[in-house]
């Protein structure tokens, strides 16, 4: 649900970020003053030319190195992937498709793109009559490309209800101060068309079962039969259970709809066989590449060759002027890593770690884990029984060195900017090499932070005051030091 927050808001206080440039400049100048002089032969070009940006990057490196990054949609890329994405490929314009560019000088760009497509086919075990588009820039752009290729303006699309774990790009809209009826299993949207998908298409959303917090496929079928969407979508940001792709395809076929499986979160787990694959079942599969796939920031679309031809035109010239060649190269490098036994072992461990975390939180610390556990890389926690809002808990965890995000939960009666849940994931810490032993310790730290948040002095406090006071808490600082020591035992290859 972090995607729900508008870009011009400060996630910490829900107000526009008013920090002045002068304040930032002063801080950077002070920090930069500790760096070598620009005449030093040891300086990088960036450090010599722009010490302010260089210093901020170094501070971010330290943050990543010394904290446990447990946001389910984040991961850490290898040096090889980072080298490719930071290469001279970003200098080249390559409008068009391979062999049919509008600009000259793309002979090597063509080879890189074809190599990336070939590696995507191998990684996801594509049928012979399927292919891939690797030009789209992000998961949202990938989904929009599919809509543009297969739908007409005003057609109905049906995806998962956003507060239950869906995604903005699947057609989200809402009416302020009018929460959806938690007893109803279908949502028809609202006046505020938040995403372009809801602006140009008619959108409806199915919800999870209010008791199990999982898909009720019979109910999804009933809604689809009644509404007859042109596109049925599965996937999202906070649904911890596997999806029955065959059943969803049956529903789509029954109502005459295309079926899009968005596996942005679990793409790496799909490629490694750690979770079921929709390839060859759904009509189209979309994904981002920077989450469990660990291949840089980009996206991939998989589909039958006849559909890919339409999607290629939708991507370019439909949406793009030219692909990001450096990003495509990063995906190629990452996909080569995916096609190794080491990656498959990694993906299996991601799931083991998430399941162990869920079990520890449930059995030892009485956390209410949504759906009773997880099949994937993420754990969604309902904090209503702990009487600590997700926003407060996530901020306290961050100061304690554990980076997560507050999140809505199914049936949440609180607003998305102050919801009842917390989402936490294991991809990044598994990349660091952490396993069940470390997960046990992390669960203990989470419980310790939760108990601190429950102390009387923090009850009824405003968030702007809470985030200052919790940072100064001695026990929070102690946990942060212990977290840092654990991180140093599993260093990132920065």
C-alpha positions as CSV (number, residue, x, y, z in Angstrom):
1,X,0.0,0.0,0.0
2,X,3.0,2.4,0.0
3,X,2.1,3.1,-3.6
4,X,-1.2,4.6,-2.4
5,X,0.5,7.7,-0.9
6,X,0.7,10.6,-3.2
7,X,4.1,11.6,-4.4
8,X,4.1,15.1,-3.0
9,X,3.5,14.0,0.6
10,X,6.0,13.3,3.3
11,X,5.4,9.8,4.4
12,X,6.3,10.7,8.0
13,X,3.7,13.4,8.7
14,X,1.2,13.4,5.8
15,X,2.1,17.0,4.9
16,X,3.9,18.5,1.9
17,X,7.7,18.2,2.4
18,X,8.6,21.8,3.2
19,X,12.3,21.3,4.1
20,X,14.1,24.2,2.5
21,X,16.8,23.8,-0.1
22,X,19.0,26.0,2.2
23,X,18.6,23.5,5.0
24,X,19.6,20.6,2.8
25,X,22.4,22.7,1.4
26,X,23.8,23.5,4.8
27,X,23.7,19.9,5.9
28,X,25.4,18.7,2.8
29,X,28.1,21.4,3.0
30,X,28.8,20.3,6.5
31,X,29.0,16.7,5.6
32,X,31.0,17.3,2.5
33,X,33.5,19.3,4.5
34,X,34.8,16.0,5.9
35,X,35.5,14.6,2.5
36,X,38.8,14.9,0.7
37,X,39.5,18.1,-1.3
38,X,38.6,18.2,-4.9
39,X,42.3,18.0,-5.8
40,X,42.6,14.6,-4.2
41,X,43.6,11.8,-6.7
42,X,41.5,9.4,-4.6
43,X,38.2,11.0,-5.4
44,X,35.7,9.5,-7.8
45,X,34.4,11.8,-10.6
46,X,31.1,12.3,-8.8
47,X,32.8,13.1,-5.5
48,X,35.0,15.7,-7.2
49,X,32.3,17.3,-9.3
50,X,29.2,17.1,-7.0
51,X,30.1,16.3,-3.4
52,X,26.6,17.0,-2.3
53,X,25.0,14.2,-4.3
54,X,28.0,12.0,-3.6
55,X,27.6,12.5,0.1
56,X,23.9,11.7,0.0
57,X,24.6,8.5,-1.9
58,X,27.2,7.5,0.7
59,X,24.7,8.1,3.5
60,X,22.2,5.9,1.7
61,X,24.8,3.2,1.4
62,X,25.3,3.3,5.1
63,X,21.6,3.2,5.8
64,X,21.2,0.1,3.6
65,X,24.3,-1.5,5.2
66,X,23.3,-0.9,8.8
67,X,19.6,-1.6,8.7
68,X,17.4,-4.6,8.0
69,X,15.6,-3.7,4.8
70,X,12.3,-5.7,5.0
71,X,10.0,-3.9,2.7
72,X,8.5,-6.7,0.6
73,X,8.9,-4.8,-2.7
74,X,12.6,-4.1,-2.3
75,X,15.8,-6.0,-2.9
76,X,19.6,-5.6,-3.3
77,X,21.1,-6.0,-6.8
78,X,24.5,-7.6,-7.5
79,X,27.5,-5.4,-8.6
80,X,27.2,-6.8,-12.1
81,X,23.5,-5.7,-12.4
82,X,24.5,-2.3,-11.0
83,X,27.4,-2.0,-13.4
84,X,25.2,-2.7,-16.4
85,X,22.5,-0.2,-15.4
86,X,25.2,2.5,-14.8
87,X,26.9,1.9,-18.1
88,X,27.2,3.9,-21.4
89,X,24.0,2.2,-22.6
90,X,22.0,5.0,-21.1
91,X,23.5,7.3,-23.7
92,X,21.8,5.5,-26.7
93,X,18.4,6.2,-28.2
94,X,16.8,3.1,-29.7
95,X,13.3,3.9,-30.7
96,X,11.6,1.0,-32.3
97,X,12.0,-2.8,-32.0
98,X,15.0,-5.0,-32.7
99,X,16.0,-4.9,-36.4
100,X,13.5,-2.1,-37.0
101,X,15.0,0.9,-35.2
102,X,14.3,4.5,-36.4
103,X,17.9,5.5,-35.4
104,X,21.2,4.1,-36.6
105,X,23.9,2.7,-34.3
106,X,21.8,0.1,-32.5
107,X,23.5,-3.1,-33.6
108,X,24.8,-3.8,-30.1
109,X,21.6,-2.6,-28.4
110,X,19.6,-5.1,-30.6
111,X,21.9,-7.9,-29.4
112,X,21.4,-7.0,-25.8
113,X,17.6,-6.8,-26.1
114,X,17.4,-10.1,-27.9
115,X,19.6,-11.7,-25.3
116,X,17.3,-10.4,-22.6
117,X,14.3,-11.8,-24.3
118,X,16.0,-15.2,-24.7
119,X,17.0,-15.2,-21.0
120,X,13.4,-14.3,-20.0
121,X,12.1,-17.2,-22.0
122,X,14.5,-19.6,-20.3
123,X,14.0,-18.2,-16.8
124,X,10.2,-18.5,-17.0
125,X,10.1,-21.7,-19.1
126,X,8.0,-20.1,-21.8
127,X,6.0,-22.3,-24.2
128,X,7.4,-22.2,-27.8
129,X,4.5,-20.0,-28.9
130,X,5.1,-17.4,-26.2
131,X,7.5,-14.4,-26.2
132,X,8.5,-11.4,-24.1
133,X,8.5,-7.7,-24.2
134,X,11.4,-6.2,-22.1
135,X,11.1,-2.5,-23.2
136,X,8.4,-1.4,-20.8
137,X,9.8,0.6,-17.9
138,X,7.8,-0.4,-14.8
139,X,5.0,-2.7,-13.6
140,X,2.4,0.0,-13.9
141,X,3.5,0.8,-17.5
142,X,3.5,-2.9,-18.3
143,X,-0.1,-3.2,-17.1
144,X,-1.1,-0.1,-19.0
145,X,0.5,-1.5,-22.1
146,X,-1.6,-4.6,-21.8
147,X,-4.8,-2.5,-21.5
148,X,-3.8,-0.4,-24.5
149,X,-3.2,-3.5,-26.6
150,X,-6.2,-5.6,-25.7
151,X,-9.0,-3.2,-24.6
152,X,-11.0,-0.3,-25.8
153,X,-11.6,2.9,-23.8
154,X,-14.5,2.4,-21.4
155,X,-14.2,-1.4,-21.2
156,X,-14.6,-3.1,-17.8
157,X,-11.6,-4.4,-16.0
158,X,-11.8,-6.4,-12.8
159,X,-9.0,-6.6,-10.3
160,X,-8.4,-7.1,-6.6
161,X,-9.6,-4.5,-4.2
162,X,-6.7,-2.2,-3.3
163,X,-7.1,-2.2,0.5
164,X,-7.2,-6.0,0.5
165,X,-3.8,-6.1,-1.2
166,X,-4.4,-5.1,-4.8
167,X,-2.6,-2.5,-6.9
168,X,-3.3,1.0,-8.1
169,X,-2.7,0.1,-11.7
170,X,-5.5,-2.5,-11.6
171,X,-8.2,0.2,-11.6
172,X,-8.3,2.0,-8.2
173,X,-10.8,4.8,-7.4
174,X,-12.5,5.9,-4.2
175,X,-14.8,8.5,-2.7
176,X,-13.2,10.4,0.3
177,X,-14.8,9.8,3.7
178,X,-17.0,7.1,2.3
179,X,-15.4,3.8,3.1
180,X,-16.5,0.7,1.3
181,X,-19.0,-1.6,3.1
182,X,-16.7,-4.3,4.6
183,X,-19.6,-6.8,4.3
184,X,-19.8,-6.5,0.5
185,X,-17.6,-8.7,-1.7
186,X,-17.5,-6.3,-4.6
187,X,-16.4,-2.7,-4.9
188,X,-17.6,-0.4,-7.8
189,X,-15.1,2.4,-7.2
190,X,-15.6,6.0,-6.3
191,X,-15.4,9.6,-7.6
192,X,-11.7,10.0,-7.2
193,X,-10.1,8.3,-10.2
194,X,-6.7,7.8,-8.6
195,X,-4.9,5.9,-11.4
196,X,-5.0,6.4,-15.1
197,X,-6.5,2.8,-15.3
198,X,-9.6,4.0,-13.6
199,X,-9.8,7.2,-15.6
200,X,-10.0,5.6,-19.0
201,X,-11.6,2.2,-18.1
202,X,-14.6,1.2,-16.0
203,X,-13.3,-0.7,-13.1
204,X,-14.7,-3.1,-10.5
205,X,-12.9,-4.9,-7.6
206,X,-13.4,-8.2,-5.9
207,X,-12.5,-8.6,-2.3
208,X,-11.1,-11.4,-0.2
209,X,-13.3,-13.5,2.0
210,X,-13.9,-11.5,5.2
211,X,-13.3,-14.6,7.4
212,X,-10.4,-16.4,5.7
213,X,-8.8,-13.2,4.2
214,X,-8.2,-15.3,1.1
215,X,-9.8,-15.5,-2.4
216,X,-13.3,-16.9,-2.6
217,X,-13.1,-18.2,-6.2
218,X,-16.8,-19.0,-6.3
219,X,-17.6,-15.4,-5.4
220,X,-15.1,-14.0,-7.9
221,X,-16.8,-16.1,-10.5
222,X,-20.3,-14.8,-9.4
223,X,-19.1,-11.2,-9.7
224,X,-17.4,-11.8,-13.1
225,X,-20.5,-13.6,-14.5
226,X,-22.6,-10.6,-13.4
227,X,-20.3,-7.8,-14.6
228,X,-18.7,-9.5,-17.6
229,X,-15.3,-7.7,-17.6
230,X,-13.2,-7.7,-20.7
231,X,-10.1,-8.2,-18.5
232,X,-9.7,-10.2,-15.2
233,X,-6.6,-9.4,-13.2
234,X,-4.9,-11.1,-10.3
235,X,-1.9,-10.0,-8.3
236,X,-1.1,-7.1,-5.9
237,X,1.1,-5.8,-3.2
238,X,0.0,-7.5,0.0
239,X,-1.7,-10.8,-0.7
240,X,0.4,-13.5,1.0
241,X,-1.2,-16.6,-0.4
242,X,-0.7,-18.4,-3.7
243,X,-3.3,-17.9,-6.4
244,X,-5.1,-20.6,-8.3
245,X,-4.3,-19.4,-11.8
246,X,-6.1,-22.3,-13.5
247,X,-9.3,-21.4,-11.7
248,X,-9.0,-17.7,-12.6
249,X,-8.4,-18.6,-16.2
250,X,-11.6,-20.7,-16.2
251,X,-13.5,-17.8,-14.8
252,X,-12.1,-15.4,-17.4
253,X,-12.9,-17.9,-20.2
254,X,-16.4,-18.3,-19.0
255,X,-17.2,-14.6,-19.2
256,X,-15.2,-14.0,-22.4
257,X,-12.4,-12.0,-20.7
258,X,-8.6,-11.9,-21.1
259,X,-6.8,-13.0,-18.0
260,X,-3.8,-11.0,-16.8
261,X,-1.6,-12.4,-14.0
262,X,0.5,-9.6,-12.4
263,X,3.3,-11.4,-10.6
264,X,5.4,-8.2,-9.9
265,X,6.1,-9.3,-6.3
266,X,6.7,-13.0,-6.7
267,X,8.4,-13.0,-10.2
268,X,11.7,-14.3,-8.8
269,X,9.9,-17.0,-6.8
270,X,7.9,-18.0,-9.9
271,X,11.1,-18.3,-12.0
272,X,12.8,-20.4,-9.3
273,X,9.8,-22.7,-8.9
274,X,9.3,-21.6,-5.3
275,X,5.6,-20.7,-6.0
276,X,3.3,-21.7,-8.8
277,X,3.6,-20.1,-12.3
278,X,0.8,-18.6,-14.4
279,X,2.9,-18.8,-17.6
280,X,1.0,-20.8,-20.2
281,X,-2.2,-20.4,-18.2
282,X,-3.0,-16.7,-18.1
283,X,-3.2,-14.8,-21.4
284,X,-0.6,-12.3,-20.2
285,X,1.9,-12.2,-17.4
286,X,3.4,-8.9,-16.2
287,X,6.1,-8.3,-13.6
288,X,8.6,-5.8,-12.2
289,X,12.2,-7.0,-12.1
290,X,13.5,-5.3,-9.0
291,X,11.6,-7.3,-6.3
292,X,12.2,-11.0,-5.8
293,X,13.6,-11.2,-9.4
294,X,16.5,-9.1,-8.2
295,X,17.4,-7.8,-11.8
296,X,17.3,-4.0,-11.6
297,X,14.4,-1.6,-12.0
298,X,12.4,-2.4,-15.0
299,X,9.5,-4.7,-16.1
300,X,8.8,-7.7,-18.4
301,X,5.6,-8.8,-20.2
302,X,5.1,-12.4,-21.2
303,X,2.4,-13.6,-23.5
304,X,1.5,-15.7,-26.6
305,X,3.4,-14.3,-29.7
306,X,0.2,-13.0,-31.2
307,X,-0.6,-11.0,-28.1
308,X,3.1,-9.8,-27.8
309,X,2.9,-8.3,-31.2
310,X,0.0,-6.1,-30.1
311,X,1.8,-5.3,-26.8
312,X,5.0,-4.3,-28.6
313,X,3.0,-1.7,-30.5
314,X,1.3,-0.5,-27.3
315,X,4.6,-0.1,-25.6
316,X,6.2,1.7,-28.5
317,X,5.0,3.9,-30.0
318,X,1.8,3.7,-27.9
319,X,3.4,4.8,-24.6
320,X,7.2,5.2,-25.0
321,X,9.5,7.2,-27.2
322,X,12.4,4.8,-26.6
323,X,13.3,2.0,-24.1
324,X,15.9,2.4,-21.4
325,X,18.8,0.3,-22.8
326,X,20.8,0.4,-19.5
327,X,17.8,-1.0,-17.6
328,X,17.3,-3.8,-20.2
329,X,21.0,-4.7,-19.8
330,X,20.6,-4.9,-16.1
331,X,17.6,-7.3,-16.5
332,X,19.7,-9.4,-18.8
333,X,22.4,-9.7,-16.2
334,X,19.9,-10.4,-13.5
335,X,18.2,-13.1,-15.5
336,X,21.4,-14.9,-16.0
337,X,21.8,-15.0,-12.2
338,X,18.2,-16.3,-12.0
339,X,19.1,-19.2,-14.2
340,X,21.5,-20.6,-11.6
341,X,21.1,-23.2,-8.8
342,X,22.2,-20.5,-6.3
343,X,19.2,-18.3,-7.2
344,X,16.8,-21.2,-6.9
345,X,18.2,-21.9,-3.4
346,X,17.8,-18.2,-2.6
347,X,14.2,-18.1,-3.7
348,X,13.3,-21.2,-1.6
349,X,14.9,-19.6,1.4
350,X,13.0,-16.4,0.9
351,X,9.8,-18.3,1.4
352,X,11.2,-20.3,4.3
353,X,12.2,-17.1,6.0
354,X,8.8,-15.5,5.5
355,X,7.0,-18.6,6.8
356,X,9.3,-18.8,9.8
357,X,8.7,-15.2,10.6
358,X,5.0,-15.6,10.4
359,X,5.1,-18.7,12.7
360,X,7.3,-16.9,15.2
361,X,5.1,-13.9,15.4
362,X,2.0,-16.0,15.8
363,X,3.1,-18.7,18.2
364,X,5.5,-16.7,20.4
365,X,4.2,-13.2,20.4
366,X,0.5,-13.5,19.5
367,X,0.6,-11.3,16.5
368,X,-2.5,-11.6,14.2
369,X,-1.0,-12.6,10.8
370,X,-3.5,-12.1,8.0
371,X,-4.7,-15.4,6.5
372,X,-2.8,-17.2,9.2
373,X,0.5,-17.3,7.4
374,X,2.1,-16.9,4.0
375,X,3.0,-18.9,0.9
376,X,5.4,-16.2,-0.4
377,X,7.9,-13.6,0.6
378,X,5.7,-11.3,2.7
379,X,3.8,-11.3,5.9
380,X,0.8,-9.0,6.5
381,X,0.1,-8.2,10.2
382,X,-3.2,-7.1,11.6
383,X,-2.3,-4.9,14.6
384,X,-5.8,-4.2,15.9
385,X,-5.3,-6.7,18.8
386,X,-2.1,-4.9,19.8
387,X,-3.7,-1.4,19.8
388,X,-0.8,0.1,17.9
389,X,-1.5,1.7,14.5
390,X,0.6,0.5,11.6
391,X,2.0,3.9,11.0
392,X,3.4,4.2,14.5
393,X,4.8,0.7,14.6
394,X,6.6,1.0,11.2
395,X,8.2,4.3,12.3
396,X,9.3,2.8,15.6
397,X,10.7,-0.3,13.8
398,X,12.6,2.0,11.4
399,X,14.3,3.8,14.3
400,X,15.1,0.4,15.7
401,X,16.8,-0.5,12.4
402,X,14.0,-2.7,10.9
403,X,12.6,-1.1,7.7
404,X,9.0,-2.1,6.8
405,X,5.8,-0.2,5.8
406,X,2.4,0.4,7.3
407,X,-0.4,-1.2,5.2
408,X,-4.1,-1.6,5.0
409,X,-5.6,-5.0,5.9
410,X,-8.7,-6.7,4.6
411,X,-11.8,-5.0,6.1
412,X,-9.7,-2.1,7.5
413,X,-11.8,0.6,9.0
414,X,-8.9,3.0,9.2
415,X,-7.7,5.3,6.3
416,X,-4.7,4.2,4.2
417,X,-2.5,6.9,5.6
418,X,-3.0,5.5,9.2
419,X,-4.0,1.9,8.7
420,X,-4.3,-1.1,11.0
421,X,-1.6,-3.2,9.4
422,X,2.1,-3.7,8.7
423,X,3.7,-5.4,5.8
424,X,7.1,-7.0,6.1
425,X,9.1,-9.1,3.7
426,X,12.2,-11.3,3.5
427,X,13.7,-10.9,0.0
428,X,16.5,-8.4,0.9
429,X,17.6,-10.0,4.2
430,X,17.7,-13.3,2.4
431,X,20.0,-11.8,-0.2
432,X,22.2,-10.9,2.7
433,X,22.4,-14.6,3.6
434,X,20.1,-14.6,6.6
435,X,18.1,-17.7,7.5
436,X,15.8,-19.0,10.2
437,X,18.2,-18.3,13.1
438,X,18.3,-14.6,12.2
439,X,14.6,-14.5,11.6
440,X,14.0,-15.8,15.1
441,X,16.0,-12.8,16.5
442,X,14.2,-10.4,14.2
443,X,10.8,-11.6,15.4
444,X,11.9,-11.0,19.0
445,X,13.1,-7.5,18.2
446,X,9.7,-6.8,16.5
447,X,7.9,-7.8,19.7
448,X,10.2,-5.7,21.8
449,X,9.5,-2.7,19.7
450,X,5.8,-3.4,19.8
451,X,5.8,-3.5,23.6
452,X,7.6,-0.2,23.7
453,X,4.9,1.4,21.5
454,X,2.3,0.1,23.9
455,X,3.8,2.0,26.9
456,X,1.5,4.5,28.5
457,X,3.6,7.5,27.5
458,X,2.9,6.8,23.9
459,X,-0.9,6.4,24.2
460,X,-2.9,9.2,22.5
461,X,0.2,11.0,21.4
462,X,0.2,12.7,18.0
463,X,2.3,11.1,15.3
464,X,4.5,14.1,14.8
465,X,5.5,14.0,18.5
466,X,5.7,10.2,18.6
467,X,8.3,9.9,15.8
468,X,10.6,12.3,17.7
469,X,10.1,10.8,21.1
470,X,10.4,7.1,19.9
471,X,13.7,8.0,18.2
472,X,15.1,9.1,21.6
473,X,13.9,6.0,23.4
474,X,16.9,4.3,25.0
475,X,15.5,0.8,24.4
476,X,14.9,1.6,20.7
477,X,18.4,2.8,20.4
478,X,19.7,-0.4,22.0
479,X,17.8,-2.5,19.5
480,X,19.1,-0.4,16.7
481,X,22.7,-1.1,17.8
482,X,22.0,-4.8,18.0
483,X,20.4,-4.8,14.6
484,X,23.5,-3.0,13.2
485,X,25.7,-5.7,14.7
486,X,23.7,-8.4,13.0
487,X,23.9,-6.5,9.7
488,X,27.6,-6.2,9.9
489,X,27.8,-10.0,10.2
490,X,26.0,-10.2,6.8
491,X,27.4,-7.3,4.9
492,X,26.1,-6.1,1.6
493,X,28.5,-6.1,-1.4
494,X,28.3,-2.4,-1.9
